[in-house]
Amino acid sequence: MIPGLGAFYRPDRLEEALSLLLREPRARLLAGGTDLLLEEEPVEALIDITRLGLDGIRVEPEGLVLGATARIEAVRRAEVVQQWADGVLVGACLHFGTLQVRNMATVGGNIAHALPAADLVPALLVLDAQLELARATPAGDCVRRNVPLDGFATGPFTTVLQPGELVTAVQVPARTRTWRAQFRKIGRVVKDLAQVNCAVALQVEKQRVLSARLAVGAVHPTVTRVPAAEAELVGGEIRGADWSARVGRAVDAVRSFIRPISDMRATREWRRHVCGVLLCRSLEWVADPHRAGHVPRYEDGQSYRVGVQGSGDG
Amino acid sequence: MSSEQHIRPGRVPLSLVVNGAHHTFQVRMQDSLLDVLRREGWKSVKRVCETADCGACSVLFDGSLVDSCSTLALQAEAGRVETVEALAGTELHPLQQAFLQHAAAQCGFCIPGMLLSMKALLDAEPEASEADLREVMTLCRCTGYAKPLAATRQYREGLADSRGSR
């Protein structure tokens, strides 16, 4: 593991971590390490950012704030997360990997690594998440900025982060708390990376869909929203033949937008097909008035037991 | 002086509490927690996939179940590690007794990780469902899952009874 490691830093304040990043531009940030420690690439220096106090999970007036080094399992178990938008983030955390991985992996790591199959990202994208970033100037000042999560990843493993910059937290706006939402994933087994994952979120009032968000992962160079599909869902009632027709058009829009690849986990054709199936099922689920108050669990069969054939086959 | 700690190559000291006892080990920077534990004699922690998939190297780190193969040893500085040896006191832990009663081990290789995984799950969620148990199960090269599951169910029911009798 980690050939060539020549230095290890364990700062306990954010300012120290940022100045270290300036001084050691080749250093990598180490949080949960569940991606980094599996890489074969040499790493010259590591900066452990798990002792900076960035692991909080809290509600502020602006919304839900997840610290960058909050562990996935801590997010899953947080009551406020279970009550937020049908527990969509709980679904993403539950299907994230083994308990061991969830106890180590962090929110910020899943985002900043920019894996096209990242499980937390679709769920955060449909909740309009914003990222808090920080970097140090050579004069020693700390510069902070916020950027939308949408557009943060620019391709597989690349982001808009500037040299020396790191993610300190994710904000989920307060208005999304009552949205209807669901995350789904299919993998060879639940512990594996997604073959396809997706999330949907709808703002519904009196049966009318006021706004819609839809994000898909592992089927495109980045986890991505599909605005053309979202537009198909907005405006009508969330029931009846009109809704079914809208769902069908949204799925068609997603299938023509995405650019999946074939790899050892699935072929591109399979990914394109199954992506539509998962979205269809999630859009059916969020239309169900009886779904409220349900916290996602394994028995729901949202993950590895989902077959290709089914009633939701769009 | 800055509290920032900076570690350069060669063997470096690592302080850990393992199963309640304080230790300082000399470790290589790139060592995993698994490397250190096995080198220092805790052979119950098994080296198998080294890709955080199988669970045979599971230990409790500051109370959380983690894969020691994918935890950098230096990241564990000043932490508390528990291996399966910490489960039994003067008597076997009730989960171990349940495994014995059900003859749940075949070759036994994955059992330390399995015991720790099941205990960690049920400590956190005493009412964990059957699906939860199955998801937390470590991989077993003998494919012997039925008896460990039966043993764990029995232990879970014991937990429920002891709650009910309180």
Interface residues (C-beta under 8 A of the other chain):
Chain A: M1 I2 P3 L5 G6 A7 F8 Y9 R10 P11 D12 R13 E16 L20 L30 G33 T34 L37 L38 L46 D48 T50 R71 E73 R77 G97 T98 L99 Q100 V101 N103 M104 V190 K191 R297 Y298 E299
Chain B: S2 S3 E4 Q5 H6 I7 R8 P9 V12 M29 Q30 S32 E50 T51 A52 D53 G55 S58 S64 L65 V66 D67 S70 T71 L72 L74 Q75 E77 S117 A120 L121 A124 S129 A131 D132 R134 E135 V136
